[in-house]
Amino acid sequence: MEKQENTSKDYYTIDIMHILKSLWHRAWIIVLSGLLAAVVGFSVASFAIAPTYSSHIKLYVNNTSFSLGSTSFSISASELSAAQSLVRTYGEILNSRSTLERIINKAGVDYTWKDISGMISYAPSNQTEIMLVTVTAHDPYEASKIANTIAEVLPTRISEIVDGASMEVVDSAIPEMTKVAPSITRYTAIGLVLGIVISVAALTVIALMDDTIHDEDYVLKTYNYPILGKVPNLLNTGNKAYGYYSRKQSNSAGSGRKDG
């Protein structure tokens, strides 16, 4: 950071090259910070967060016309919007409190209907009349159990509520042992990036606050003063020696000859 003097006030300009040099000289800190943060992200994803698993069922919506209450619908199987409409309708029935409570009782799981609702998602499969229902839980066997219970309960509920509607099970659920979350790769990458960003930001602030005179160019650029002299590095002058260091080296050499 350069300080420029003015007759009225002092102001500062940012020396980009100074900041870049400072970051380059401390690159090991940036690398180490990124690696440590990546290890933290990996550890959190592997040990701190409970993994979740998902199971799926496929249900075929088999009806070309039905009535819901006093409203009648006529649906063509070739219409994609019709399939989406059916999925939304049946999805609302699936997420109703009465349907979810039936699922809980039949599956014998210790959840509230709101818990189960948060574990279930549904969508049309490839924009067809196949309804894909996904259940996510911390236990893969429990996820498949709940999904298969939905396959038993939902068709009955649909036929009770929607006149002329029917639903057939295309695929039952099986336990999927591959966890869907958390992603170890994602958490590790996020840790790496955060470690690098935070370390770079911290080192940049340190460089901006550093007003130490580093070399002749810094004095010339900052204050525009002539260089009257400089102190040599007396500890790194090759064969030359000055003042106290010359006497010290001579005494050391003399002591060596006496000892010999």
matplotlib code that plots the C-alpha trace (Angstrom):
import matplotlib.pyplot as plt

x = [0.0, 1.5, 1.1, 1.1, 1.6, -0.4, -0.5, -4.1, -4.4, -2.9, -4.3, -3.5, -3.2, -3.1, 0.1, -1.2, 2.3, 3.2, 0.1, 0.8, 4.4, 3.2, 0.8, 3.4, 5.9, 3.2, 1.8, 2.5, 0.0, -2.7, -2.0, -1.9, -5.1, -6.9, -5.7, -6.7, -10.1, -10.6, -9.8, -12.4, -15.0, -14.2, -14.5, -17.8, -19.3, -17.9, -18.5, -20.5, -23.6, -25.9, -26.1, -29.4, -30.7, -33.5, -35.9, -38.2, -41.5, -43.2, -47.0, -49.0, -52.0, -54.6, -57.6, -58.9, -61.7, -62.6, -64.6, -63.4, -66.4, -68.8, -66.2, -65.6, -62.4, -61.7, -58.1, -56.2, -53.3, -51.3, -51.4, -48.3, -50.1, -52.7, -50.1, -48.7, -52.1, -52.8, -49.4, -50.2, -53.6, -52.5, -49.5, -51.8, -53.8, -50.5, -49.4, -52.7, -52.7, -55.2, -53.2, -49.8, -51.3, -52.4, -48.9, -47.4, -49.7, -49.3, -45.5, -45.1, -42.6, -42.1, -42.7, -45.4, -47.3, -45.3, -42.1, -43.2, -44.4, -40.9, -39.4, -41.6, -41.2, -43.1, -42.9, -44.0, -41.4, -40.1, -43.4, -45.5, -48.4, -45.9, -45.7, -42.3, -42.4, -39.1, -38.7, -35.5, -34.5, -31.4, -31.9, -32.0, -34.3, -36.7, -36.8, -37.8, -40.3, -42.1, -42.0, -43.5, -46.2, -47.1, -47.5, -50.0, -51.9, -52.1, -54.0, -56.7, -56.9, -57.1, -60.0, -61.8, -61.5, -61.4, -64.3, -63.1, -59.4, -57.0, -53.3, -51.0, -47.5, -44.9, -41.8, -41.5, -38.8, -35.6, -33.0, -30.4, -27.2, -25.6, -26.1, -27.6, -26.3, -24.0, -21.7, -18.1, -16.7, -18.9, -18.0, -14.3, -14.3, -16.3, -13.8, -10.8, -12.3, -13.3, -9.8, -8.1, -10.5, -10.3, -6.5, -6.1, -8.4, -6.6, -3.1, -4.4, -5.5, -2.2, -0.4, -2.5, -1.8, 1.9, 3.7, 7.2, 9.8, 10.9, 13.4, 14.6, 11.8, 9.2, 10.8, 11.1, 7.6, 5.9, 7.8, 9.8, 12.8, 16.4, 18.3, 21.3, 22.6, 21.7, 22.9, 24.6, 23.8, 26.8, 26.0, 25.9, 28.7, 30.9, 34.5, 34.1, 33.6, 32.9, 33.5, 32.5, 32.0, 35.5, 37.0, 34.8, 35.9, 39.6, 39.3, 37.7, 40.4, 43.1, 41.5, 41.5, 45.2, 46.1, 44.0, 45.8]
y = [0.0, 3.3, 6.5, 9.7, 13.0, 16.1, 19.6, 19.2, 15.5, 12.1, 9.4, 5.8, 3.8, 0.1, -1.4, -4.5, -5.8, -5.6, -7.6, -10.2, -10.6, -11.0, -13.7, -15.5, -15.5, -16.9, -19.4, -22.2, -20.8, -20.7, -24.3, -25.5, -23.7, -25.1, -28.7, -28.4, -27.0, -29.8, -32.3, -30.7, -30.8, -34.5, -35.3, -33.5, -35.3, -38.7, -38.6, -35.6, -35.8, -38.8, -40.3, -40.5, -43.2, -43.2, -45.9, -45.6, -47.0, -46.6, -46.4, -46.5, -44.2, -46.2, -44.2, -42.2, -40.4, -39.9, -37.6, -35.8, -34.6, -33.0, -32.3, -34.8, -35.0, -36.6, -37.5, -38.7, -40.9, -39.2, -35.8, -35.0, -32.3, -34.8, -37.1, -34.1, -33.1, -36.6, -36.8, -33.5, -34.6, -38.0, -36.4, -34.1, -37.2, -38.9, -35.9, -35.6, -36.2, -39.1, -40.9, -40.4, -41.6, -44.8, -45.3, -44.8, -47.3, -49.9, -49.5, -49.4, -46.6, -44.0, -40.8, -38.0, -37.4, -34.2, -36.1, -38.6, -35.8, -34.3, -37.6, -38.2, -36.6, -37.5, -36.6, -38.0, -40.4, -39.0, -37.0, -40.2, -41.6, -43.4, -41.7, -41.9, -41.8, -41.4, -41.9, -40.6, -41.8, -42.4, -46.2, -47.8, -50.6, -48.2, -46.1, -49.1, -50.3, -46.9, -46.8, -50.2, -49.3, -46.3, -48.7, -50.7, -47.7, -45.1, -47.1, -47.8, -44.2, -43.1, -45.4, -44.2, -40.6, -40.4, -42.3, -44.4, -44.0, -46.9, -47.3, -50.3, -50.9, -51.0, -51.3, -52.0, -50.6, -52.3, -51.1, -48.9, -49.0, -46.1, -42.9, -39.9, -37.3, -35.9, -35.8, -36.3, -34.8, -31.7, -31.1, -31.6, -29.2, -26.6, -26.9, -26.5, -23.4, -21.8, -22.4, -20.8, -17.8, -17.1, -17.4, -15.2, -12.6, -12.6, -12.4, -9.5, -7.6, -8.2, -6.9, -3.8, -3.0, -3.6, -0.2, -1.6, -0.2, -3.2, -1.9, 1.3, 1.2, 1.4, 4.7, 6.2, 5.3, 6.3, 9.4, 10.5, 11.0, 10.5, 7.5, 8.9, 5.5, 2.0, -0.5, -3.5, -7.0, -7.6, -11.3, -12.1, -10.1, -12.9, -12.5, -8.9, -8.0, -4.7, -3.3, -5.5, -8.5, -8.1, -8.2, -11.1, -13.1, -12.3, -13.3, -16.5, -17.3, -16.5, -18.8, -21.6, -21.2, -21.3, -24.4, -26.1]
z = [0.0, -1.0, 0.9, -1.1, 0.7, -0.4, 1.0, 2.1, 3.0, 2.8, 0.6, -0.3, -3.5, -3.8, -5.1, -7.0, -7.7, -4.0, -3.1, -5.8, -4.6, -1.1, -2.1, -4.1, -1.2, 1.0, -1.5, 0.8, 3.3, 0.6, -0.4, 3.2, 4.0, 1.0, 1.9, 5.5, 4.6, 2.1, 4.8, 7.1, 4.3, 3.7, 7.4, 7.8, 4.8, 5.9, 9.7, 10.9, 8.6, 8.6, 5.1, 3.3, 0.8, -1.6, -3.0, -6.0, -7.2, -10.5, -10.8, -14.0, -14.1, -16.1, -16.9, -19.9, -18.0, -14.4, -12.1, -9.0, -7.0, -9.3, -12.0, -14.9, -16.9, -20.3, -20.8, -23.9, -23.2, -25.9, -24.2, -22.1, -20.1, -19.1, -17.5, -15.6, -14.5, -13.2, -11.4, -9.6, -8.7, -7.3, -5.7, -3.7, -2.6, -1.6, 0.5, 2.3, 6.0, 5.9, 3.2, 5.0, 8.3, 6.6, 5.2, 8.6, 10.3, 7.6, 7.5, 11.3, 11.2, 13.9, 12.0, 11.9, 8.8, 8.3, 8.5, 5.9, 3.6, 3.7, 2.7, -0.4, -3.8, -7.0, -10.7, -14.1, -15.5, -18.8, -19.3, -19.5, -17.6, -15.2, -11.8, -10.2, -6.4, -4.5, -0.7, 1.0, 4.5, 6.6, 6.4, 2.9, 4.1, 5.7, 2.5, 0.4, 3.1, 3.0, -0.8, -1.1, 1.4, -0.7, -3.6, -1.6, -0.1, -2.8, -5.5, -2.9, -1.9, -5.5, -6.3, -3.2, -4.0, -7.8, -9.6, -12.5, -11.7, -11.3, -10.7, -11.3, -9.8, -12.5, -10.3, -6.6, -4.4, -3.5, -0.9, -2.7, -0.8, -2.6, -0.5, -2.2, 0.3, 1.5, -1.5, -0.2, -3.5, -3.2, 0.4, -0.2, -3.2, -1.2, 1.6, -0.7, -2.4, 0.9, 2.3, -0.6, -0.8, 2.9, 3.1, 0.0, 1.5, 4.8, 3.2, 1.0, 4.0, 5.7, 2.6, 2.5, 6.1, 5.7, 5.5, 5.8, 3.4, 1.4, -1.1, -2.9, -5.5, -2.7, -1.4, -4.9, -5.9, -2.6, -1.4, -4.4, -2.2, -3.4, -2.0, 0.0, 1.1, 2.2, 4.8, 3.3, 4.3, 6.4, 6.9, 3.2, 1.4, 0.0, 1.0, 2.1, 5.8, 7.5, 10.9, 13.8, 11.6, 10.2, 13.7, 14.6, 11.6, 12.3, 15.9, 14.9, 12.4, 15.0, 17.5, 14.9, 14.3, 18.0, 18.5, 15.7]

ax = plt.figure().add_subplot(projection="3d")
ax.plot(x, y, z, "-o")
ax.set_aspect("equal")
plt.show()
